[in-house]
Amino acid sequence: METPLAASAPEFETPPAAAGAAWTLRRARPADAESLARMMAAPEVFGNLMQLPFPDAELWRTRLAGQNTPNHADLHLVADVDGVVVGSAGLHPAGAAIRRRHAMGLGMSVDVAWQGRGVGSALMAGLCMYADRWAGIWRLELTVFADNARALALYRKFGFEVEGLHRGYAMRDGEYVDTYCMARLHPHLPRWNGVACDTAARIKTME
């Protein structure tokens, strides 16, 4: 069965909350370690990720320093309010295999006090714009807990579709919890010399 690439995936030119928003989107840097550790300490945040309790700022600083190297494939964005991180989202290679270079994994988190205020949508728009227009990424993929209704709604808004269910995928607060695997395919394949590429023909050449 054919999967429509453009019908369910809206196109976002720039993060929709950029103009007049209370936050600024930028790349993460080592100085954000304290803010990220504080945000990740909330059970409502780390519980819906693959993070663990008792986050450590020094571990975050080391991780962030490793991301700020030339030609590093990851993209890590944060939403900044007066120097404090209130949201974090990133893209990372789906794996080392050459045949998976067209795919990247996506993860994100938003501070409890800022959830439902547009931070997640702004971060998602930034990631999708980067993947679609600059990184040449054809497939974005993620996992999300099956009972995380707010996250599911956000991902669907940006064209992600459920591809399967992982039963008992991860432990959360003493229970094994199911997750969905979701993915989004590039809604509009890149143009060549100003000419739109034919989606069906491009996919055929990849078979």
C-alpha positions as CSV (number, residue, x, y, z in Angstrom):
1,M,0.0,0.0,0.0
2,E,1.4,3.4,-1.0
3,T,2.0,6.0,1.8
4,P,1.1,9.6,0.9
5,L,4.1,11.8,1.6
6,A,2.5,15.2,1.5
7,A,-1.1,14.9,2.5
8,S,-0.7,14.6,6.3
9,A,2.6,16.5,6.8
10,P,2.2,20.3,7.0
11,E,5.0,22.5,5.7
12,F,6.5,24.9,8.2
13,E,8.7,27.6,6.7
14,T,10.0,28.8,10.1
15,P,9.2,28.0,13.8
16,P,5.6,29.5,14.1
17,A,6.2,31.0,17.6
18,A,9.5,32.8,16.6
19,A,7.9,36.2,16.2
20,G,7.0,37.8,19.5
21,A,7.6,34.6,21.5
22,A,8.8,34.6,25.0
23,W,11.6,32.2,24.1
24,T,14.5,32.0,21.6
25,L,15.4,28.9,19.7
26,R,19.1,28.2,19.5
27,R,21.7,25.4,19.6
28,A,22.4,23.9,22.9
29,R,25.8,24.6,24.5
30,P,27.7,23.4,27.6
31,A,26.6,26.4,29.6
32,D,23.0,24.9,29.4
33,A,24.0,21.9,31.6
34,E,22.5,23.3,34.8
35,S,19.2,24.2,33.2
36,L,18.9,20.9,31.4
37,A,19.7,19.0,34.6
38,R,17.0,21.0,36.5
39,M,14.4,20.4,33.8
40,M,15.2,16.7,33.6
41,A,14.8,16.3,37.4
42,A,11.0,16.5,37.1
43,P,9.3,13.1,37.1
44,E,6.8,14.5,34.6
45,V,9.7,15.1,32.2
46,F,12.2,12.3,32.6
47,G,9.4,9.8,33.2
48,N,8.3,10.2,29.6
49,L,11.8,9.9,28.2
50,M,14.5,7.3,28.5
51,Q,16.2,9.4,31.2
52,L,16.7,8.4,34.8
53,P,16.2,10.2,38.2
54,F,18.9,12.3,39.7
55,P,20.3,14.0,36.6
56,D,23.8,15.4,36.9
57,A,24.9,18.8,35.5
58,E,28.4,17.6,34.9
59,L,27.3,14.7,32.9
60,W,25.1,17.0,30.8
61,R,28.1,19.4,30.4
62,T,30.2,16.6,29.0
63,R,27.5,15.4,26.7
64,L,26.9,18.9,25.4
65,A,30.6,19.6,24.9
66,G,30.7,16.5,22.7
67,Q,28.0,17.8,20.5
68,N,29.8,21.1,19.7
69,T,32.4,19.6,17.5
70,P,32.9,20.2,13.7
71,N,30.8,18.0,11.4
72,H,28.9,16.5,14.4
73,A,25.8,15.0,12.9
74,D,23.5,15.7,15.8
75,L,21.3,18.8,16.1
76,H,20.3,19.8,19.6
77,L,18.0,22.8,19.9
78,V,16.8,24.5,23.1
79,A,14.1,27.0,23.9
80,D,15.8,29.8,25.9
81,V,14.0,32.2,28.2
82,D,16.5,34.8,29.6
83,G,19.3,32.2,29.7
84,V,17.2,29.4,31.2
85,V,16.3,26.3,29.1
86,V,12.6,25.6,29.0
87,G,12.6,23.1,26.2
88,S,15.0,20.8,24.5
89,A,14.8,18.8,21.2
90,G,17.2,17.0,19.0
91,L,18.0,14.9,15.9
92,H,20.5,12.2,15.9
93,P,21.6,9.6,13.3
94,A,19.4,6.5,13.3
95,G,22.4,4.3,13.2
96,A,25.9,3.8,11.8
97,A,24.8,1.7,8.8
98,I,25.4,3.5,5.4
99,R,22.0,2.4,4.2
100,R,20.3,4.3,7.1
101,R,21.9,7.7,6.3
102,H,18.5,9.0,5.1
103,A,17.0,8.7,8.6
104,M,17.3,10.5,11.9
105,G,15.9,9.8,15.3
106,L,14.0,12.6,17.2
107,G,13.6,13.3,20.9
108,M,12.3,16.2,22.8
109,S,11.2,17.5,26.3
110,V,9.6,20.6,27.6
111,D,9.7,22.1,31.1
112,V,6.6,21.3,33.1
113,A,5.8,25.0,33.6
114,W,6.0,25.6,29.9
115,Q,4.1,22.7,28.5
116,G,1.0,23.6,26.4
117,R,2.4,27.0,25.6
118,G,3.7,26.4,22.1
119,V,7.3,25.5,23.0
120,G,7.0,22.0,21.7
121,S,5.5,23.2,18.4
122,A,8.3,25.7,17.9
123,L,11.0,23.1,18.6
124,M,9.3,20.6,16.3
125,A,9.0,23.2,13.5
126,G,12.7,24.0,13.9
127,L,13.8,20.4,13.7
128,C,11.5,19.6,10.6
129,M,12.8,22.7,8.8
130,Y,16.4,21.7,9.4
131,A,15.8,18.1,8.3
132,D,13.7,19.0,5.2
133,R,15.6,22.0,3.9
134,W,19.2,21.6,5.0
135,A,20.1,18.1,6.1
136,G,18.5,16.1,3.3
137,I,16.8,13.8,5.7
138,W,14.0,11.7,4.2
139,R,12.7,10.0,7.3
140,L,12.4,11.1,10.9
141,E,11.5,8.5,13.5
142,L,10.8,8.4,17.3
143,T,9.2,6.3,20.1
144,V,6.6,7.7,22.4
145,F,4.8,6.2,25.4
146,A,1.4,5.0,24.2
147,D,-0.4,6.9,27.0
148,N,1.3,10.2,26.3
149,A,-1.7,11.9,24.6
150,R,-0.2,15.4,24.5
151,A,3.0,14.2,22.7
152,L,1.1,12.0,20.3
153,A,-1.1,15.0,19.3
154,L,2.0,17.1,18.7
155,Y,3.8,14.5,16.6
156,R,0.6,13.9,14.5
157,K,0.4,17.7,14.0
158,F,3.7,17.6,12.3
159,G,2.9,14.6,10.0
160,F,4.2,11.7,12.1
161,E,2.2,8.4,11.8
162,V,2.2,5.4,14.1
163,E,4.0,2.5,12.4
164,G,3.8,-0.1,15.2
165,L,3.5,-0.9,18.9
166,H,6.3,-2.0,21.2
167,R,4.7,-4.0,24.1
168,G,6.4,-3.5,27.5
169,Y,9.1,-1.4,25.8
170,A,10.4,0.4,28.9
171,M,10.1,0.6,32.7
172,R,8.4,3.7,34.0
173,D,7.8,4.2,37.8
174,G,7.9,0.4,38.5
175,E,5.8,-0.7,35.5
176,Y,6.6,-1.8,32.0
177,V,4.9,0.5,29.5
178,D,4.0,0.2,25.8
179,T,5.3,2.7,23.3
180,Y,4.4,3.5,19.7
181,C,7.1,3.8,17.0
182,M,6.2,6.8,14.8
183,A,7.8,8.2,11.6
184,R,7.5,11.2,9.3
185,L,8.6,11.0,5.7
186,H,9.8,14.2,3.9
187,P,6.5,15.9,2.7
188,H,8.1,17.5,-0.4
189,L,11.2,16.0,-1.9
190,P,13.9,18.6,-2.8
191,R,13.9,20.3,-6.1
192,W,16.7,20.0,-8.7
193,N,17.7,23.0,-10.8
194,G,14.4,24.6,-9.9
195,V,12.3,21.6,-11.1
196,A,10.2,19.6,-8.7
197,C,11.2,15.9,-8.5
198,D,8.5,13.4,-9.2
199,T,7.9,11.6,-5.9
200,A,6.8,8.3,-7.5
201,A,9.8,8.2,-9.9
202,R,12.2,9.0,-7.1
203,I,10.9,6.2,-4.9
204,K,10.9,3.8,-7.8
205,T,14.7,4.4,-8.3
206,M,15.3,3.6,-4.7
207,E,13.6,0.1,-4.9
